Amino acid sequence: MSSVMDATKTIYLIVHGRKQLLEQVKEKLALKGFEKEKMQNASLDKAGNTGEYVAMVWPPMAPKEIVVSEIIGPRGSGGVGGSEGMGAWGSVEQKEIYRMPL
């Protein structure tokens, strides 16, 4: 892992409509030290804040892994890292921290 994790911060879960994967994702993240009370479903209407985390199953159509990223700030014209997101998530820069098998 390239960053020091703060497992007490909120981590947003993106499962691309595959709600049956939510509990499995939560269990895997809990094993990595994240608090279940800090896990919440991501919304297209509001992205997370700088310093919080995102866990997304990948790829969307046939998920095989969980990608955990840190929100590093608002998306700007010379930002680094991250990938375009949908909805409000397209407005924040993310830095991938690690991947783990689903």
N, C-alpha and C positions, 0 to 999 in steps of 0.2 A: 504494500500500500504506500502510495506516494505522499499522502497527507495524514496528519494526525486527526483521528476521528473523534468527534464529540458525540457520543451515542446518546446524550441527554437531549439533543436537538431534534426537532421534528424531521421525520423522513416521509416524503410523499410517495405513494405507491401508484404506479402506472401499469395496468395490466391489459390495456387495449381492449376493454370490454369482456375479458375472460375472467369473470368474477369467481369462477370455480378455482382459480389459481391464488386468490387472495390469502387464504389461510396458509398455503404452502410457502408463499413468499414471506409472510410474517414469521413463520417458524424459522426459515433460513436466516432471516435478518436478526431474529432474537439470538440465534446461535452465534452470530457475529458481534453480539453485545448491544444491539439496539433495543430500546425499551418499547414494548408493545403499546404502552400508553401514548407514545410519541409517534406512532404510525397512523397515517391517515390517507384516505383515498385522494388522489390528485383530482383537481377540478379544471375544466377548460376555461373557467371564468376568472380564476385567480391563481397565479403562480406563487411559489414559495419565496422566502426572503433570503438575502445573502447570508451564507453560513449554514443554511439548512441543507438537507439532502433529498435526493430523488432516487428511487429504486424502480427500474423499469424492466419488464420482461422483454426479451429480445430473441429473435425477430418477432414482429407483431403477429404474423400469420401462423407461425409454428414455433412458439417460444422454446428455447433450449437453455437460456441462461438469464441471470439477473444482472443488470448493469447498475452499479451504484455510483452516483455522481454527486458532487458538491455544487451548490449554487454559488457562483463567484461574483455575481453582480448583474446589472441590467445589460442587455445586449446592446453593444454600440458598434460603430463603424470600424473598428480595428481591434475588436475583441479577440481573445484567444480561446481555443478549446470549445467544447460543447458542440451541439448539433441543433439544427432548426427543430423547434417543437411545434405542437399544435396549440391553437388558442393562446391563452395567456403565457404558456410555456415558451412560445417563440420569442418572448421579450426578455428572457433571462439567459445569461451565459452559464454553462455548466462545465465542470471539469470532471472527467471520468476518474474515479478512484480505483475501482477494481471490478472484476466480473467473477461470478460464481455460477456453477451449474444449477439449473432449476431442478 
